[in-house]
Structures are given as structure tokens and as C-alpha cells.
Amino acid sequence: MAIVPQFAEIGTSIMKEHPVFGDLFVWLSIPFYVIVAWIFHTMERIGRTGENPFEGSANDVPISTIARGIEIDLRQNLGESLDEIPKPLAAIYDTQM
């Protein structure tokens, strides 16, 4: 509702050059509002998706894979045998967990 007076003022200022378009310019506030609302809604959804990066969904940080990789590297540097070193975690549906 706050952008309607602004669009009416812009329509009044362009009324001299384009009388029909200037008179109907206030109606452009509706699609403008829809675009702005969609942007804020999308930003909110993206924020909620990345809110907890360790809950285990497909877009989260693969903390278990990172920890297993560090463990493998440390054990290799300590000179342990290949039988004692654990295997890397397998990807499930092309996703690291």
C-alpha cells in the first residue's frame, strides 16, 4: 500500500508526455509489489534452508565425510597399515553425509 502513492505521483509527472499511460501508471504498482514480495519470500526460503548446516540434508555440510577424511589422513601420516585405516564414506544418491 505504501508504493501506490509513489506510483500515482510518477504517473502524474509523466501525464504530460503520455496522458493514457500516465493515468494508468498507478496500476503498475501491483506487478511491482508481486516481484518485490517474491524476492523477499525467496530470500526467506533460502535463509531457512541454510539455517542449520549440520542436520544432514542434501545441501548441508558433509561433516561426517570431512571427519573421516581427516581421520584417514592422520592415520596415514602416523604410518598405520592399510588394514587399520577405515575406508572413506560412500556417497548415497550422489550425496556425501
TADADA-V16969 format. One record per pair of residues at least 12 apart in sequence whose ideal C-beta (glycine too) atoms are under 10 Angstrom apart, sorted by the first residue. I is the first residue (numbers start at 0). GAP is how many residues later the second one is. D is the distance in whole Angstrom. If there is no record, write none. Layout:
# TADADA-V16969
{{I;GAP;D} {I;GAP;D}}
This chain:
# TADADA-V16969
{{0;28;9} {0;32;9} {1;27;10} {1;31;10} {2;23;10} {2;25;10} {2;26;5} {2;27;10} {2;29;7} {2;30;6} {2;33;8} {3;22;6} {3;23;10} {3;25;5} {3;26;9} {3;29;9} {4;21;9} {4;24;9} {5;20;9} {5;23;8} {5;26;10} {6;18;6} {6;19;5} {6;20;8} {6;21;6} {6;22;4} {6;23;9} {6;25;7} {6;26;10} {7;14;10} {7;17;8} {7;18;5} {7;21;8} {8;16;9} {8;17;9} {9;12;8} {9;15;6} {9;16;9} {9;18;9} {9;19;10} {10;12;7} {10;13;7} {10;14;3} {10;15;5} {10;16;9} {10;17;8} {10;18;10} {11;13;8} {11;14;9} {12;12;9} {55;39;10} {55;41;6} {56;38;9} {56;40;10} {57;34;10} {57;35;8} {57;36;9} {57;37;5} {57;38;9} {57;39;9} {58;36;9} {59;35;9} {59;36;10} {59;37;9} {60;35;9} {61;27;8} {61;29;9} {61;33;8} {61;34;4} {61;35;6} {62;33;9} {62;34;9} {63;25;6} {63;32;8} {63;33;5} {64;23;7} {64;24;5} {64;25;10} {64;26;8} {64;30;10} {64;31;4} {64;32;7} {65;23;10} {65;30;9} {66;22;9} {67;18;7} {67;19;9} {67;20;6} {67;21;5} {67;28;10} {68;19;7} {68;20;9} {68;27;10} {70;14;8} {70;15;7} {70;17;10} {71;13;6} {71;14;7} {71;15;8} {71;16;7} {72;12;10}}
